[in-house]
Amino acid sequence: MKSSIIKKTTIGILLLLSLTSISSQEVELNVSVTNPWLRANERQTTYIKIGLTGFELENSENRTASNIAIVLDKSGSMDGDKIERAIEAAMLAVDILGDDDILSIITYSDSVEVLVPATKVSDRLSIKRKIASIRSEGSTALFAGVSKGADEVVKFFDRNRVNRVILLSDGLANVGPESPQALGELGASLRRIGISVTTIGLGLGYNEDLMVRLAQKSDGNHAFVENSRDLARIFEYEFSDILSVVAQDVNIEIECLEGIRPVRILGRDADVIGNKVYMSLNQLYSSQEKYFLLEVDVDPFQAVESVDVARIQMSYSNTVTREKKKLDRMGSISFTDDNSIVEENIDKESMVSVVTQVVAEKSEEALLLRDQGNIIEAQALLNSNSAYLYEQAELLSAPQLAEVGEEFEDDAMSIADEEQWGATRKKMRDDQFEAQNQQSY
């Protein structure tokens, strides 16, 4: 009898642990409002934050297999240390990936060469020998290189793999399509079929607008690497993301309820159609948060305890359980005649996110002013940004905002220096991208 009770108890504990493990392998969807209390009987604006947090991978064996194309610029400007560091980084990727991962290596200059056709990473020595044979020469057929990389990924495309192109370039695209718009359209087309493009700009000669647009439109990462010695570190960060994907095909629909009108999503692409907003992500990483901020207009409401303002529906593919999951949440706001209640209940964490996105937009405006030759106006905007960040850092008890404020002060001083402008501009675009996409590196 005692043995039977112990056996049943053990089975019960194991079942509970199993259920707990399964429940922990789910994406967390959080909905908050920057101003959960608003003034009654007034028309006003607030922000709804939709936060998505990837669950923690229990071990590397649970990770999703990858299908990666590394596209390397081998044009003449890459000669010397740059090409050597690029080769080193590509070989590092071979070591990081597992036997079940798929890798292809594409090089480009005047034309494109598939150096290593898409294959499982089992014969590492053979792949490394081919990488070691890369030599720099010719011009920069960047568009064709990315397209060919995508072709290799498509060969073994699988929704249950992480499908990505990693582009490395140090120069301007001068063979084939070369505008940010053209590369952005390519990125958007790849995103629609489930392929992301990470862009790595090396040195000061590449077009940062083109590289950022390609990464943004495809939902990849972007990095500015001023010194080629940092390439290996950036590859490590990139593959840390790739090997920690826990969700793919993430789709979100926000339905604003009566009296609430969607205005725009800060910092990200979205479709606003009537009272609904549609957004998507190609992937979500383990233990990382990605968020969307929806600005909404709120009609006057009488003082009431709580009003539902938006319904959020999310669907995604769980890369560990291989299941399609759906989540639903509601956002609500309360209304009061008491100003102190409004001020005391501001959601500080959500407001920090809003501040981050607002200053990223202002940074883009400053960059445009500088491009137009309006240096004084650009400096004034950056300094205004800095002052705003210091103020919000104190109000929201967020010292990280003050650190960003210091960076804006540095940018304001640097943009007048013609010799430093190339590096400053690339850094600013990199910072803007990182903030808007909540990139981990």
LUMGU-56513 format. One line per field, with one value per residue (C-alpha): residue in one letter; x negated, y, z negated. Coordinates in Angstrom, 2 decimals, decimal comma, m for minus. Layout:
N
residu	a;...
xx	X;...
yy	Y;...
zz	Z;...
//
This chain:
441
residu	m;k;s;s;i;i;k;k;t;t;i;g;i;l;l;l;l;s;l;t;s;i;s;s;q;e;v;e;l;n;v;s;v;t;n;p;w;l;r;a;n;e;r;q;t;t;y;i;k;i;g;l;t;g;f;e;l;e;n;s;e;n;r;t;a;s;n;i;a;i;v;l;d;k;s;g;s;m;d;g;d;k;i;e;r;a;i;e;a;a;m;l;a;v;d;i;l;g;d;d;d;i;l;s;i;i;t;y;s;d;s;v;e;v;l;v;p;a;t;k;v;s;d;r;l;s;i;k;r;k;i;a;s;i;r;s;e;g;s;t;a;l;f;a;g;v;s;k;g;a;d;e;v;v;k;f;f;d;r;n;r;v;n;r;v;i;l;l;s;d;g;l;a;n;v;g;p;e;s;p;q;a;l;g;e;l;g;a;s;l;r;r;i;g;i;s;v;t;t;i;g;l;g;l;g;y;n;e;d;l;m;v;r;l;a;q;k;s;d;g;n;h;a;f;v;e;n;s;r;d;l;a;r;i;f;e;y;e;f;s;d;i;l;s;v;v;a;q;d;v;n;i;e;i;e;c;l;e;g;i;r;p;v;r;i;l;g;r;d;a;d;v;i;g;n;k;v;y;m;s;l;n;q;l;y;s;s;q;e;k;y;f;l;l;e;v;d;v;d;p;f;q;a;v;e;s;v;d;v;a;r;i;q;m;s;y;s;n;t;v;t;r;e;k;k;k;l;d;r;m;g;s;i;s;f;t;d;d;n;s;i;v;e;e;n;i;d;k;e;s;m;v;s;v;v;t;q;v;v;a;e;k;s;e;e;a;l;l;l;r;d;q;g;n;i;i;e;a;q;a;l;l;n;s;n;s;a;y;l;y;e;q;a;e;l;l;s;a;p;q;l;a;e;v;g;e;e;f;e;d;d;a;m;s;i;a;d;e;e;q;w;g;a;t;r;k;k;m;r;d;d;q;f;e;a;q;n;q;q;s;y
xx	0,00;m2,75;m4,71;m1,63;m1,16;m4,83;m4,59;m1,47;m3,05;m6,19;m4,14;m2,18;m5,35;m6,85;m3,63;m3,59;m7,23;m6,49;m3,50;m5,54;m8,32;m5,84;m4,17;m7,57;m8,26;m5,77;m6,24;m5,07;m2,69;m2,33;m0,08;m0,46;0,59;m1,80;1,04;3,31;5,25;6,34;8,24;11,98;13,95;10,88;9,63;6,01;3,23;1,51;m0,52;0,21;m2,89;m2,75;m5,75;m6,83;m9,41;m10,95;m11,13;m14,46;m15,96;m16,69;m19,71;m21,39;m19,93;m16,49;m17,57;m16,21;m18,45;m19,70;m19,86;m22,42;m23,98;m27,06;m27,53;m31,04;m32,21;m35,55;m35,89;m39,28;m38,64;m38,54;m42,20;m44,51;m43,33;m39,62;m39,48;m41,63;m39,25;m36,23;m37,71;m38,40;m34,78;m33,37;m35,49;m34,27;m30,71;m31,65;m32,88;m29,78;m27,20;m26,23;m26,25;m22,52;m22,78;m22,94;m25,50;m26,37;m29,14;m28,69;m31,32;m30,81;m32,80;m32,08;m30,09;m28,80;m30,28;m28,68;m31,84;m30,08;m26,63;m24,08;m25,14;m25,02;m27,95;m29,52;m32,67;m34,07;m37,58;m36,38;m34,26;m37,16;m39,54;m37,18;m36,80;m40,58;m40,83;m38,95;m40,92;m39,86;m39,33;m36,91;m33,79;m30,73;m27,70;m25,92;m22,33;m23,28;m25,23;m22,26;m19,93;m22,20;m22,53;m18,74;m18,63;m20,90;m18,73;m15,60;m17,08;m16,60;m14,03;m12,12;m9,73;m11,29;m14,73;m16,12;m16,50;m18,91;m21,34;m24,34;m25,79;m29,23;m30,33;m32,82;m31,87;m29,21;m27,07;m28,23;m27,18;m23,43;m20,71;m22,36;m19,69;m18,39;m14,89;m15,85;m17,59;m14,70;m12,28;m14,51;m14,52;m10,73;m10,26;m12,55;m10,76;m7,45;m8,78;m10,45;m14,08;m15,85;m18,97;m21,56;m23,83;m27,33;m28,95;m32,73;m34,78;m33,66;m33,07;m29,69;m26,21;m24,66;m21,20;m21,18;m22,43;m20,00;m17,04;m17,83;m18,07;m15,00;m12,72;m13,72;m13,59;m17,28;m20,06;m22,52;m26,00;m28,51;m32,03;m34,57;m37,56;m37,85;m39,36;m35,84;m34,31;m34,70;m32,98;m30,04;m29,71;m29,59;m26,77;m24,89;m25,11;m24,12;m20,83;m20,48;m21,01;m18,46;m15,36;m12,31;m9,47;m8,96;m6,16;m5,00;m1,83;0,04;3,44;4,57;8,24;8,96;12,37;15,02;13,66;10,04;8,36;4,95;2,53;m0,80;m3,38;m6,60;m9,85;m8,49;m6,56;m2,86;0,40;3,10;6,48;9,47;9,50;7,07;3,27;1,30;m2,37;m4,79;m8,22;m10,18;m11,60;m11,84;m14,89;m15,27;m14,88;m14,76;m11,92;m10,68;m7,95;m5,58;m4,29;m0,92;0,00;3,76;6,25;8,69;12,16;13,52;14,76;16,58;14,86;15,10;13,04;11,89;12,60;11,26;9,46;7,84;7,89;4,52;4,30;0,95;m0,01;m3,43;m5,22;m6,98;m10,33;m10,76;m7,33;m6,73;m3,22;m1,28;m0,22;2,28;2,52;5,14;4,86;6,87;5,62;7,60;7,60;9,33;10,57;10,60;11,09;8,09;4,82;2,71;4,02;3,10;m0,44;m1,08;m0,09;m2,24;m3,76;m7,42;m8,79;m6,48;m7,28;m11,00;m10,24;m8,27;m11,09;m13,58;m11,53;m10,78;m14,45;m15,37;m12,93;m14,42;m17,89;m16,76;m15,48;m18,83;m20,69;m18,51;m19,16;m22,91;m22,69;m21,03;m23,86;m21,85;m24,51;m23,38;m19,79;m20,93;m23,08;m20,22;m17,89;m20,43;m21,08;m17,34;m17,12;m19,85;m18,11;m14,84;m16,59;m18,18;m14,78;m13,02;m15,82;m15,05;m11,25;m11,17;m14,06;m15,81;m19,58;m19,98;m18,23;m20,87;m23,56;m21,82;m21,64;m25,43;m25,70;m23,48;m25,71;m28,72;m26,88;m25,96;m29,63;m30,83;m28,49;m30,29;m33,58;m33,81;m36,61;m34,58;m31,20;m31,42;m31,96;m29,48;m26,74;m27,21;m27,18;m23,98;m22,24;m23,45;m22,11;m18,77;m18,37;m19,31;m16,76;m13,92;m14,42;m15,52;m18,57;m20,59;m24,00
yy	0,00;2,42;1,53;2,24;5,68;6,55;5,43;7,52;10,53;10,19;9,97;13,04;15,03;14,03;14,99;18,36;19,00;18,06;20,42;23,18;22,66;22,80;25,95;27,60;27,04;29,66;33,22;35,79;38,46;41,53;44,51;47,77;51,38;54,22;56,07;53,45;56,35;59,32;62,51;62,07;64,09;65,07;64,04;62,90;60,69;57,72;54,66;50,94;48,75;45,19;43,32;39,87;37,95;34,73;31,83;30,51;27,59;24,85;23,56;23,86;20,55;22,17;24,94;25,30;24,18;26,93;27,52;30,29;31,96;34,09;36,63;38,13;41,19;40,35;43,54;45,24;47,54;44,47;43,70;43,16;43,00;43,28;40,14;38,27;39,20;38,31;34,87;34,46;35,39;32,98;30,17;31,00;30,53;27,05;26,16;27,56;25,77;22,16;19,16;19,51;23,18;24,19;26,71;28,28;30,77;33,30;35,80;38,77;41,45;42,19;38,96;36,43;33,04;30,30;29,20;26,65;25,53;25,02;21,94;20,52;21,60;18,19;18,36;21,45;21,02;21,13;24,24;26,00;25,22;26,92;29,93;30,20;30,45;33,78;36,63;40,26;41,79;43,80;45,90;45,48;43,56;43,72;43,23;40,16;38,76;39,00;37,57;34,59;34,06;33,99;31,45;29,13;29,48;28,74;25,40;24,00;26,48;25,07;26,84;24,73;26,24;29,74;30,98;33,91;35,70;37,43;40,15;41,67;44,65;47,49;49,44;51,08;48,90;49,83;46,83;46,35;47,98;50,30;52,42;51,94;51,66;48,80;46,89;47,63;46,10;43,03;42,78;43,10;40,37;38,02;38,77;37,74;34,25;33,94;34,94;37,67;39,54;40,70;43,42;44,12;47,32;47,30;50,51;53,92;53,26;51,51;53,02;52,82;53,85;50,94;48,44;49,60;49,57;46,02;44,75;46,64;45,58;41,92;41,93;41,13;42,72;45,46;46,30;49,03;47,62;50,44;48,21;44,85;43,37;43,48;41,29;38,00;39,47;40,69;37,26;35,72;38,08;37,38;33,62;33,89;35,34;32,79;29,86;31,17;31,62;30,31;31,65;32,39;33,74;36,08;37,97;40,52;42,10;45,02;45,95;49,32;49,39;52,11;55,56;54,59;55,33;53,98;56,65;54,93;52,42;54,06;52,95;49,91;49,04;48,31;48,42;50,60;49,80;51,44;50,53;47,64;47,43;44,54;43,81;40,92;39,62;36,91;35,62;36,08;35,18;33,38;35,61;38,76;41,27;42,83;45,41;47,52;50,92;51,99;55,66;56,06;58,93;58,55;60,12;61,80;59,22;59,82;58,92;55,12;52,44;50,67;50,60;48,03;49,96;47,31;43,60;42,07;38,74;37,08;33,93;32,34;29,10;27,63;26,35;23,92;22,28;22,80;23,99;26,99;29,00;31,79;34,31;36,96;39,95;43,06;46,56;48,80;52,36;53,94;57,54;59,97;63,63;63,48;64,66;63,13;59,65;60,15;61,27;58,66;55,74;56,36;53,07;54,09;51,05;51,59;55,31;54,54;52,61;55,56;57,99;55,67;55,60;59,33;60,29;57,74;59,54;62,91;61,53;60,60;64,16;65,55;63,32;64,56;68,17;67,50;65,89;69,08;71,18;72,57;71,77;74,32;73,09;69,47;70,23;72,08;69,11;66,65;68,85;69,19;65,41;65,17;67,57;65,66;62,40;63,80;65,11;61,82;59,84;61,64;61,55;57,86;56,76;55,43;56,12;54,33;57,28;59,65;57,47;57,86;61,61;61,70;59,95;62,60;65,33;63,62;63,31;67,01;67,94;65,43;66,30;69,60;67,78;66,98;64,47;62,58;62,90;59,58;57,61;59,71;59,21;55,44;55,31;57,35;55,07;52,04;53,50;54,36;50,84;49,24;51,33;50,90;47,15;46,41;44,62;42,70;43,90
zz	0,00;m1,00;2,17;4,29;2,68;3,23;6,85;7,49;5,78;7,89;11,08;10,00;9,34;12,70;14,47;12,69;13,61;17,20;17,38;15,76;18,32;21,19;19,87;19,45;23,15;24,25;25,46;22,95;24,24;22,03;22,71;20,80;21,20;20,46;18,73;17,14;15,57;17,70;17,02;17,43;19,99;22,02;25,45;25,18;26,49;24,87;25,87;25,69;25,34;26,66;25,27;26,48;24,45;25,67;23,23;22,00;23,87;21,36;23,28;26,66;27,79;27,93;30,27;33,78;36,62;38,93;42,67;43,18;46,20;45,53;48,32;48,32;50,21;51,83;53,90;54,19;51,21;48,95;49,65;46,70;43,10;44,00;46,12;43,61;40,77;42,90;43,58;39,86;38,99;41,59;40,20;36,72;38,00;39,25;35,76;34,03;36,18;35,59;37,91;38,61;39,58;43,24;44,47;47,80;48,60;51,39;52,49;54,77;56,56;60,26;60,29;57,79;56,92;54,84;53,06;50,84;52,05;49,29;47,35;43,83;41,67;41,28;43,41;41,68;43,05;46,65;46,02;44,30;47,15;49,58;47,29;46,99;50,79;50,95;52,55;52,97;56,43;58,55;57,85;55,60;56,95;53,59;54,78;56,80;53,84;51,47;54,11;54,66;50,91;50,66;53,52;51,53;48,43;50,48;51,59;48,07;46,80;43,85;41,48;38,72;39,36;38,86;42,43;42,73;45,01;43,38;45,59;45,04;47,14;46,87;50,00;52,10;54,34;57,84;59,94;60,40;58,21;55,68;53,98;50,41;51,87;54,20;51,41;49,06;51,55;51,78;47,98;47,80;50,42;48,46;45,20;46,76;47,42;44,01;44,69;42,69;43,76;41,24;42,63;41,35;42,60;42,33;42,25;43,51;47,20;47,26;47,63;44,16;45,38;47,81;45,23;42,54;44,94;46,08;42,50;41,31;44,13;43,74;39,91;39,54;37,49;38,43;37,18;37,94;37,55;37,84;37,12;38,87;35,71;34,20;36,93;35,06;31,99;34,10;35,71;32,23;31,24;34,46;34,11;30,46;31,73;34,53;32,15;29,65;31,82;29,94;32,11;35,78;37,99;35,25;36,20;34,10;34,60;32,44;32,51;30,95;29,26;29,25;28,49;29,26;32,60;33,67;34,91;35,62;34,44;33,21;34,86;36,72;39,85;39,40;41,35;39,83;41,40;39,79;36,11;36,56;36,65;38,13;37,33;37,68;36,72;38,50;35,24;31,48;29,40;26,08;23,00;25,15;25,36;28,57;28,30;30,34;29,21;30,54;30,24;29,80;29,61;26,74;26,80;23,65;21,13;17,89;14,64;14,53;12,91;16,10;19,84;22,30;25,04;27,25;27,96;28,88;30,68;31,35;33,23;33,59;34,35;31,32;32,62;29,71;29,55;33,33;32,51;33,77;30,73;30,19;27,35;26,53;24,24;23,46;22,70;20,38;19,04;16,04;15,97;13,06;12,17;9,83;11,47;8,72;9,52;13,17;12,33;9,64;11,85;14,94;16,11;15,93;17,73;20,70;20,71;20,93;24,12;25,51;24,70;26,40;29,59;29,61;29,36;32,06;34,39;33,45;34,12;37,64;38,12;36,95;39,37;42,24;41,25;41,21;44,66;45,90;44,49;41,54;38,95;36,35;36,46;36,25;33,22;31,54;32,06;30,67;27,63;27,11;27,25;24,65;22,28;22,70;21,87;18,71;17,60;18,26;16,61;13,36;13,69;14,58;12,32;15,43;15,36;18,73;20,38;18,99;20,59;23,95;23,26;22,99;26,37;27,96;26,53;28,11;31,44;31,34;31,01;33,62;36,50;37,17;37,74;41,46;40,94;38,35;40,05;41,92;38,72;36,73;39,31;39,35;35,57;35,43;37,95;36,00;32,72;34,33;35,69;32,38;30,48;32,94;33,29;29,70;31,06;28,48;29,74
//
